[in-house]
């Protein structure tokens, strides 16, 4: 499995608008096992995104989907920036099948 955890910063007061765009565009992404968007309780403009994919290629391919491209275009003007993104190798957990050590 392939995972990403990232922190995004919305333009002031636009966090919920970005979250709405992200939530509307994540319904059918082949290879996506989990896509969780969360508010940061200590920062009114921060959004955490945690993703689990079958593999890195599935994630890369998702960025070319028309729905994802449209969401990126819609959200781009109200995104202030990306603080960081970390790659992970999920080993399993509630809702995910266990995998052998990689």
C-alpha positions in Angstrom: 0.0 0.0 0.0 1.0 3.6 -0.5 0.0 6.4 1.8 0.2 10.2 2.0 -0.4 12.6 4.9 -0.5 16.3 4.1 -1.4 19.6 5.6 -3.0 22.2 3.3 -3.6 25.8 4.2 -6.7 27.6 3.0 -7.0 31.3 2.3 -8.5 32.9 5.3 -12.1 31.9 5.9 -12.1 29.4 2.9 -11.3 26.1 4.7 -14.9 24.8 4.5 -15.1 25.7 0.8 -12.0 23.7 0.0 -13.2 20.8 2.1 -16.5 20.8 0.1 -14.6 20.7 -3.2 -12.4 17.9 -1.9 -15.3 15.8 -0.6 -17.3 16.2 -3.8 -14.5 15.0 -6.0 -13.3 11.9 -4.1 -16.1 9.4 -4.8 -14.6 7.2 -7.4 -10.9 7.1 -7.6 -9.6 3.6 -8.7 -7.1 2.3 -6.2 -8.1 4.6 -3.4 -8.7 2.7 -0.2 -9.1 5.6 2.1 -9.3 9.4 1.7 -9.9 11.3 4.9 -10.1 15.1 5.1 -10.0 16.7 8.6 -10.2 20.1 10.2 -7.3 21.1 12.4 -8.9 22.1 15.7 -6.0 24.5 16.5 -5.8 26.3 13.2 -8.9 27.6 11.4 -7.3 27.6 8.0 -5.6 24.2 8.1 -6.8 21.0 6.5 -5.2 17.6 7.0 -5.6 15.0 4.2 -4.8 11.3 4.9 -4.8 9.0 1.9 -4.3 5.2 1.4 -3.9 3.8 -2.1 -3.2 0.3 -3.4 0.0 1.7 -4.9 1.8 4.9 -5.9 0.8 4.4 -9.5 -2.9 4.5 -8.6 -2.4 7.8 -6.7 -0.5 9.3 -9.7 -3.2 8.2 -12.1 -5.9 9.8 -10.0 -4.4 13.2 -10.6 -5.4 12.9 -14.3 -9.0 12.0 -13.6 -11.4 14.7 -15.0 -13.2 15.0 -11.6 -9.9 15.5 -9.8 -8.6 18.0 -12.4 -11.8 20.0 -12.1 -11.5 20.0 -8.3 -7.9 21.2 -8.5 -9.0 24.0 -10.8 -11.9 25.0 -8.5 -9.9 24.9 -5.3 -6.6 26.4 -6.5 -7.7 30.1 -6.1 -8.6 29.6 -2.4 -5.6 27.4 -1.4 -3.0 29.5 0.4 -0.4 26.7 0.3 0.8 23.3 1.3 2.8 23.0 4.4 4.1 19.5 3.9 3.4 16.0 2.6 4.7 12.8 3.9 4.8 9.4 2.1 3.9 6.3 4.2 3.6 2.6 3.7 0.4 1.6 5.5 0.5 -1.8 7.1 -3.2 -2.0 7.8 -5.6 -0.9 10.4 -9.3 -0.6 10.9 -10.9 -0.6 7.5 -7.8 -1.7 5.7 -6.6 -5.2 4.9 -3.3 -6.2 6.5 -0.3 -6.4 4.1 3.0 -8.2 4.3 6.0 -6.2 5.4 7.5 -4.3 2.4 
